[in-house]
Amino acid sequence: MQKEINGISYSIRNTARRRRVVISVRGDGSVVVSKSPRIAIAYVEKFVREKFSWIEAKIREQASRPKKLLAHYSVKDFRENKERARAIVLARLAHFNQFYNYTIGSVLIRNQKSRWGSCSAKGNLNFNYKIVFLPEPLADYLIVHELCHLAEMNHSKRFWALVSQKIPEHKTLRRQMKLF
């Protein structure tokens, strides 16, 4: 449901697990209000009016930030870069897996809005096609990170020890990934 107040448009999402009203200003400046289905729209509108100054400040803050790589690009970009991403990922997985020797399920290239990669319990590795736009050390870190989840499906000390065997500077690279 779309609503507007003083020129700012916002959408309302009903979320069964939500107990209160939460306002989020996304990287693109869009405003989303999440609420329990039991909370009345009139209450939400009053809440948004009360938080209007905060919302405006957050929108300005988002506009002044450099746009993250995950927030950019279109379906056309995905189609144009998917196979290039697949080639990079498969080549680097083969390189690093010579050391780790893990059994890899399928490798999928996806167009995700908020994730760089993931590993399923079945051993399938998923990577965002935008990996093609990352500097090589960051792409390698991402690939090794997901590869090591095949042995450790968590971020324990054992997991980071596995990552550090091939990417000793993983802490620095992890911080850099947050900029993209």
C-alpha positions as CSV (number, residue, x, y, z in Angstrom):
1,M,0.0,0.0,0.0
2,Q,1.4,3.4,-1.0
3,K,0.8,6.5,1.0
4,E,2.2,10.1,1.0
5,I,2.8,12.8,3.5
6,N,4.1,16.3,2.7
7,G,5.6,15.1,-0.6
8,I,7.3,12.0,0.7
9,S,5.9,8.7,-0.5
10,Y,6.1,5.6,1.6
11,S,4.9,2.1,1.4
12,I,3.3,0.1,4.2
13,R,4.2,-3.6,4.6
14,N,2.2,-5.9,6.9
15,T,4.6,-8.3,8.7
16,A,3.1,-11.0,10.9
17,R,6.2,-11.1,13.1
18,R,6.3,-7.4,13.6
19,R,4.9,-6.1,16.9
20,R,5.4,-2.4,16.5
21,V,5.8,0.1,13.7
22,V,9.3,0.4,12.1
23,I,10.3,3.0,9.5
24,S,13.2,2.2,7.1
25,V,14.8,4.5,4.6
26,R,16.6,2.5,2.0
27,G,19.7,3.3,0.1
28,D,17.7,4.5,-2.9
29,G,15.8,6.9,-0.6
30,S,12.5,4.9,-0.6
31,V,10.7,4.8,2.7
32,V,9.1,1.6,4.0
33,V,6.9,1.3,7.0
34,S,6.6,-2.2,8.5
35,K,3.8,-3.1,10.9
36,S,1.8,-5.8,12.4
37,P,-1.5,-6.5,10.5
38,R,-3.3,-5.7,13.7
39,I,-2.0,-2.1,13.8
40,A,-4.4,0.4,12.3
41,I,-3.4,2.5,9.3
42,A,-4.5,5.7,11.2
43,Y,-1.9,4.9,13.8
44,V,0.8,4.4,11.2
45,E,-0.1,7.7,9.5
46,K,0.2,9.5,12.9
47,F,3.5,7.8,13.6
48,V,4.9,8.8,10.2
49,R,3.8,12.4,10.8
50,E,5.6,12.4,14.2
51,K,8.8,11.0,12.7
52,F,8.7,13.2,9.5
53,S,11.8,15.2,10.5
54,W,13.7,12.1,11.1
55,I,12.6,10.6,7.8
56,E,13.6,13.8,5.9
57,A,17.1,13.7,7.6
58,K,17.6,10.0,6.7
59,I,16.6,10.7,3.0
60,R,19.1,13.5,2.8
61,E,21.7,11.3,4.5
62,Q,21.1,8.5,1.9
63,A,21.3,11.0,-1.0
64,S,24.7,12.2,0.2
65,R,26.2,8.8,0.5
66,P,28.0,7.2,-2.5
67,K,25.8,4.6,-4.0
68,K,26.7,1.0,-3.3
69,L,27.4,-1.4,-6.1
70,L,24.6,-3.7,-4.9
71,A,22.1,-0.9,-5.3
72,H,22.9,-0.3,-9.0
73,Y,22.4,-2.0,-12.3
74,S,19.4,-3.4,-14.1
75,V,18.1,-6.7,-15.5
76,K,19.8,-5.7,-18.8
77,D,23.2,-5.4,-16.9
78,F,22.5,-8.9,-15.4
79,R,21.9,-10.4,-18.8
80,E,25.0,-8.8,-20.2
81,N,27.3,-9.8,-17.3
82,K,26.0,-13.1,-16.0
83,E,28.1,-15.4,-18.2
84,R,31.2,-13.3,-17.5
85,A,30.6,-13.6,-13.8
86,R,30.1,-17.3,-14.2
87,A,33.4,-17.7,-16.0
88,I,35.3,-15.6,-13.3
89,V,33.6,-17.5,-10.4
90,L,34.2,-21.0,-11.9
91,A,37.8,-20.2,-12.7
92,R,38.6,-18.9,-9.2
93,L,36.6,-21.6,-7.5
94,A,38.7,-24.2,-9.4
95,H,41.9,-22.4,-8.4
96,F,41.1,-22.1,-4.7
97,N,39.5,-25.6,-4.5
98,Q,42.7,-27.2,-5.5
99,F,43.8,-26.3,-2.0
100,Y,40.6,-26.9,-0.1
101,N,39.3,-29.9,-2.1
102,Y,35.7,-29.5,-1.1
103,T,32.7,-31.0,-3.0
104,I,30.8,-28.3,-4.7
105,G,27.2,-28.7,-5.7
106,S,25.9,-26.3,-8.3
107,V,27.2,-22.8,-8.8
108,L,24.5,-20.2,-9.6
109,I,24.9,-16.6,-10.7
110,R,22.0,-14.4,-9.5
111,N,20.9,-10.8,-9.5
112,Q,20.5,-10.1,-5.8
113,K,19.8,-6.8,-4.2
114,S,21.5,-7.3,-0.9
115,R,23.8,-10.3,-1.0
116,W,27.1,-11.0,-2.6
117,G,26.9,-14.7,-2.1
118,S,25.6,-17.6,-0.2
119,C,26.1,-21.3,0.4
120,S,23.2,-23.8,0.9
121,A,23.2,-26.8,3.1
122,K,23.3,-28.9,-0.1
123,G,26.6,-27.5,-1.1
124,N,25.3,-25.1,-3.7
125,L,27.1,-21.8,-4.1
126,N,25.3,-18.7,-5.2
127,F,27.1,-15.5,-6.3
128,N,25.8,-12.1,-7.3
129,Y,26.7,-11.2,-10.9
130,K,28.0,-7.9,-9.7
131,I,31.2,-9.7,-8.6
132,V,32.5,-8.8,-12.1
133,F,32.7,-5.2,-11.0
134,L,34.7,-5.9,-7.8
135,P,38.5,-5.5,-7.7
136,E,40.1,-9.0,-8.0
137,P,41.2,-9.3,-4.3
138,L,37.6,-8.6,-3.2
139,A,36.2,-11.1,-5.6
140,D,38.7,-13.7,-4.4
141,Y,37.8,-13.0,-0.8
142,L,34.1,-13.5,-1.6
143,I,34.7,-16.7,-3.5
144,V,36.9,-18.2,-0.7
145,H,34.4,-17.0,1.9
146,E,31.6,-19.0,0.3
147,L,33.8,-21.9,-0.5
148,C,34.8,-22.2,3.2
149,H,31.1,-22.4,4.1
150,L,31.1,-25.8,2.5
151,A,33.1,-27.0,5.6
152,E,31.8,-24.5,8.2
153,M,28.2,-23.3,7.8
154,N,28.8,-20.4,10.3
155,H,31.3,-17.6,11.0
156,S,33.1,-19.3,13.8
157,K,36.8,-19.1,14.6
158,R,37.3,-22.4,12.6
159,F,35.6,-20.8,9.6
160,W,37.8,-17.7,9.7
161,A,40.9,-19.9,10.1
162,L,39.9,-21.7,6.9
163,V,39.4,-18.4,5.1
164,S,42.8,-17.1,6.3
165,Q,44.6,-20.1,4.8
166,K,44.2,-18.5,1.4
167,I,43.1,-15.0,2.2
168,P,45.2,-13.9,5.2
169,E,44.1,-10.3,4.8
170,H,40.4,-11.3,5.1
171,K,39.6,-8.8,7.9
172,T,40.7,-5.8,5.8
173,L,38.9,-7.1,2.7
174,R,35.8,-7.8,4.7
175,R,35.7,-4.1,5.8
176,Q,36.3,-3.0,2.2
177,M,33.4,-5.2,1.0
178,K,31.0,-3.1,3.1
179,L,31.9,-0.1,0.9
180,F,30.6,-1.8,-2.2
